[in-house]
Amino acid sequence: MLKEIFALSNQGEKDLKKGILASAAANISLLFPAGLLLLSIRDLMMYIEKQAFNKPFCEPVPGKKSYFCHTL
């Protein structure tokens, strides 16, 4: 199919297919570290949110009648 569209020789068609596959593999390999970073950040945020919700929002201040309220 590519041979007729781009008027390629047999060797040209093979080389074009190899180039397309190599380019796709290179692009995927560049996206892989970014994907790992996003997954790591997601897990970290889930851990932080879990820890934040386990703490009470407002705690009494020792020795006083006031409360200290946390923010996220």
C-alpha positions as CSV (number, residue, x, y, z in Angstrom):
1,M,0.0,0.0,0.0
2,L,2.8,2.5,0.9
3,K,4.7,1.5,-2.2
4,E,1.9,2.7,-4.5
5,I,1.0,5.8,-2.5
6,F,4.6,7.1,-2.3
7,A,6.0,5.5,-5.5
8,L,8.6,3.5,-3.6
9,S,10.8,0.7,-4.6
10,N,10.7,-2.6,-2.7
11,Q,13.7,-1.5,-0.6
12,G,12.2,1.9,0.0
13,E,9.0,0.4,1.3
14,K,10.9,-1.8,3.7
15,D,13.0,1.1,4.9
16,L,10.0,3.3,5.4
17,K,8.2,0.7,7.5
18,K,11.4,0.3,9.6
19,G,11.6,4.0,10.0
20,I,8.0,4.3,11.1
21,L,8.4,1.5,13.7
22,A,11.7,3.0,15.0
23,S,10.1,6.5,15.3
24,A,7.1,5.0,17.2
25,A,9.4,3.1,19.5
26,A,11.5,6.2,20.2
27,N,8.4,8.3,21.0
28,I,7.0,5.6,23.3
29,S,10.4,5.3,25.1
30,L,10.4,9.1,25.7
31,L,6.8,9.0,27.2
32,F,7.6,6.1,29.5
33,P,9.5,8.1,32.2
34,A,6.8,10.8,32.2
35,G,4.2,8.1,32.7
36,L,6.1,6.6,35.6
37,L,6.5,10.1,37.2
38,L,2.7,10.7,36.9
39,L,1.9,7.3,38.5
40,S,4.4,8.0,41.3
41,I,2.9,11.4,42.0
42,R,-0.6,10.0,42.0
43,D,0.4,7.4,44.6
44,L,2.1,10.0,46.6
45,M,-1.0,12.2,46.6
46,M,-3.2,9.3,47.6
47,Y,-0.9,8.6,50.5
48,I,-0.8,12.3,51.6
49,E,-4.6,12.5,51.3
50,K,-5.0,9.3,53.4
51,Q,-2.7,10.7,56.1
52,A,-4.5,14.0,56.1
53,F,-7.9,12.6,56.6
54,N,-6.8,10.3,59.4
55,K,-5.9,13.4,61.5
56,P,-8.6,15.3,63.2
57,F,-9.2,18.7,61.5
58,C,-9.2,20.6,64.8
59,E,-7.2,19.7,67.9
60,P,-7.4,21.3,71.3
61,V,-4.4,23.4,72.3
62,P,-2.8,22.1,75.5
63,G,-3.4,24.3,78.5
64,K,-5.8,26.6,76.7
65,K,-9.5,26.5,75.8
66,S,-8.9,27.1,72.1
67,Y,-8.5,24.8,69.1
68,F,-5.9,24.7,66.4
69,C,-7.3,23.8,63.0
70,H,-5.2,22.2,60.3
71,T,-5.4,23.1,56.6
72,L,-4.4,20.8,53.8
